[in-house]
Amino acid sequence: MTRETILQLLESVQTGERTPAAALRELAKLPYEDAGFARIDHHRSLRLGLPEVIYSEGKTPAQVAEIFARMAAAGGSVLATRASAEAYDAVTARVPEAVFHEQARIIGLRKPEAREDAGPVAVVCAGTSDLPVAEEAAVTAEYLGIRVVRISDVGVAGLHRILAERETLGEVRAAIVCAGMEGALPSVVGGLVAAPVIAVPTSVGYGAAFGGLAALLGMLNSCSPNVCVVNIDNGFGAAYVAAMMVRSQIRAGETAIDEAASARR
């Protein structure tokens, strides 16, 4: 349940559209709703400013659908990551308006008033093989209200490709950079942008890449001081952190404006 949903609930009691008892039943779901096999954290958006997201791997399609439907009923956008086509079929049987982003492996439901009003954040990938992880990051960020600029297939084997994007990169508030093999691209991007760079090692590469471990270690040893690293193939985590960074920047700017206005008064 989002801040907006709670505000609408209280306003509906004030106008007489909903009884206090009905509102109490809705509020009883806070801070979480017990579905038996899962405890759904409807309160997370109030604490963190961003909602809980369903991690679908390891769950049955029926479990994903049950959690998704309950979150949809509570209001706000819903996101299920690492989802299968079978999970999507189960979800749409309960929530027909849900959308499947196949390459990103994400099932999403966007609330009607949701819009991408923060950012932009660049999602950069080294090669086409990195696109599933990059799309997971991009789609997640968009559902979290972040404007995304996608920059694809700009790995360091052809350095001129990323250099051609310097103007675009110069306008972003953060960059998510996905790369496998030796994982060099985030360090290069870190040297081009005056913004945080979130490096995502991908499990792409030949045997000595060790399923993304080589890229992970390379990124952890980056000489670009604005680079931080998430786990292998964790496009979702990178997007969530980027969204929190961008929203913190916006809140800081709003606070500074309010303080300046107060000082003038």
N, C-alpha and C positions, 0 to 999 in steps of 0.2 A: 504494500500500500504506500503510494507516494505522498509527499507533502500536499500536492494538488488534490489528490483523492480525498485525503483527510479533511482538507479545507472545504471541498465540495460536500462532503458528508455532514460537516457541522452546519454549513449554510442551508442544506436541505432540511435539517431539524429546525433551524431558525425560521424558515419560510413555511414550515408545516408539511412539506412534501414527504417527510419521513418521520416516524415517531421516535422518541428517545429510545424506546426498547429496541427498535430495528437498528438504530445507530449503535447501540450497545452490543448487539450481536456481531456487527461488522468490526467494531473495535476489539472484540474478544479475540480476534485472530492475531492481534498484536501481542508480543513481539514476533510470534511464529505460529504457524498452523501445523498441527500434527496430522500427517497423512498415514500414520501407521508405520510405513517403511521409510519415511523421510519427514524431517521437520523443516517446513518452508519458511524462510526468513523474510517475511513481508516487511519487517522493520529496517532492513539493511539500508534502503535508500534514505531513510531518515537519519541514520547514523553516519553513513559514508557519502551521501549525495548521489550514489549510483546503486542500481538494484542488484539483487542476487541473480546469478546466471546458472542455468542447468548444465552440468557436465554430463553428457549422455553416455559416454563409453562406460561399459560395465553395468548399465541399467537396461532392463528390458524395454521394448517399445511401449508396453502398457504402463510401465513406471514413468517413463518420460512423458507420456501423454497425460497421465494423472497429475503430475506436478505442473506441467505446462497449463493445463486447464484450470487448476486452482489459482495459479499466478495470474492468468488472464482474467479470471473472475474478480480478483482483487484490484484490478485496474493497473494501468501503466503498460509499458512495452515489456515483452518477454523474449528471452533469448535462450536457445539450447544449442550448445556447441558440441562438436564431434558427433554429430547426429547422422544416422543412417537413413536410407530411403524408407526402410520398414518403420523406423520411429516417426518419420514424417507422415506416413500413411495413418499411423495410430493417432498422431496429434490432430490431423485434419478431420478425423472422424469425430473429434470432440470440439475442435476449434477450426472451423472450415476456412477462416480468413488467414490462417498462418501461411507463411511463405518459406519455401526451401531454397537456400542458396547453396547449390550443389557443390561448387568448387570449394567454397569455404566450409562446407559440411555444417551449416548452421540453419536451424529452424527459427524463424523470427516472427514476432507479432508487434507491429508498430502502432502505438496508440494514435488516434487521429490527429491530436494536437502536437505530436512530436515533430520537431524540426531540427536540422543540423545548424546550430547557431553559434558554435564555438570552434575555434581553430584558426587557420587550417593546420592539419597534421599531415605530413607526407608519409606514405607507406611505400617503401622502396624495396625492390627485390633484385638480387643479382642475376638470376636466370629464370627462365620459364618453369623449370622444375621446382622453384621455390614458391610458385604462385599459390598453391593451396594454403600455405602458412600465411603468406602475405594477404590473401583474401580473407582468411579468418580474422586477421588484425583489422583490415579495412572495414569489413562488414560489422564487426563488433563495435568499432569506433563510431560508425555511422548510427547504429542503434543507441549508442550512448550520447548522441547529440553532437558529435564532432564532425566538422567538414573535413573530408579526406581528399588529398591529391595522390593519385596512384602514379608511380614511376616504376616501370617494369623493364627487366632485361638490360641492366646497366652495370654488369659485373666488371671487376677490375681487369679482366682479360682484354677489354676494349675500353680503356680509361676515358677516351673522348666522349663516350656515351653519357657518363655521369657528369662530366664537366659541362656538357651542353645543357644540363638542368640547373646550373648554378642560380640563375635568376629566380626560378620557381622555388628552389630550396631556401633562398634568402628571405622568403616571405612566411615561412612556416614557424609555428610555435614549438613544435617538436617533430622529430623524425623517427619512424620505426623502420629499421633496416634489417631485412631478412636475407641471409646468405648461408650457403653450405660450403663444401670443399674446404678451403683454408680459412674462410670467414673474414676476409680482409676488407670487404666493402664498408662496414660501419666506421672503421678508422678513417677511411677516405672521406666519407660523408661528414664525420666529426670535424675534419679540417676545413670544411666548406660552409658550415652553418653556425650561426650564433644562437644555438638552441640545444636543448637536451636531445641526445640520440639514444634510442633504446634498441639495442642490438638483439636480434633473434637468430640464434644458430639453427640451421635446418639439417635434417638427417639426409642430406643430399651429398653424394660424392662416392668415390671408389673406396676400396677396402681400407686404406689408411685413414680415411675420414672417420672411421669407427662410429658410424651412425650419428654424426653430428658432434662427437666429442672433440675432434680436432678444431672445428669451427668455434665451439664453446671456449676452449682454452685460448685460442687465438684472440677472441673478442675480450676475454677476461684480462689479457695481457696488452690491450690496446694502449697505444701511446697518446691517443686523443683523450684529454681529460673530461670531455663532456659525454663520453660513452658509458652507459651502464648496460647490464646484460640480464636477460631472462633465460629461462630454461630452454632446452632443445625443443623446437617446433611449437613454442608457446606463443603463438600469435595473439591469442585471447589475452593473456597476461600483459603483453606489451601494450595492447590497445587500452586495457583498463587503467594501467599506470599512466599512459599518455593522457587519457581523459581526465584523470585526477589532477595531473600537472597543469593542463590547460585551464581547467575550472578554478584551480587555486590562483593562477595568474589573473584570471578575470575578477575573482573575488578581491584580490589584493588591489587591483586597479580601482574597483568600485569603492573600496574602503578609503583609498587615498583621495578620491574625488569627494566623498562624503566629509572627510576630515578637512579638506581644503575649503569646502563650502561652509562648514561650521566655523572655521577660523575667520572667514570673511564676515560672517554674521556677528 
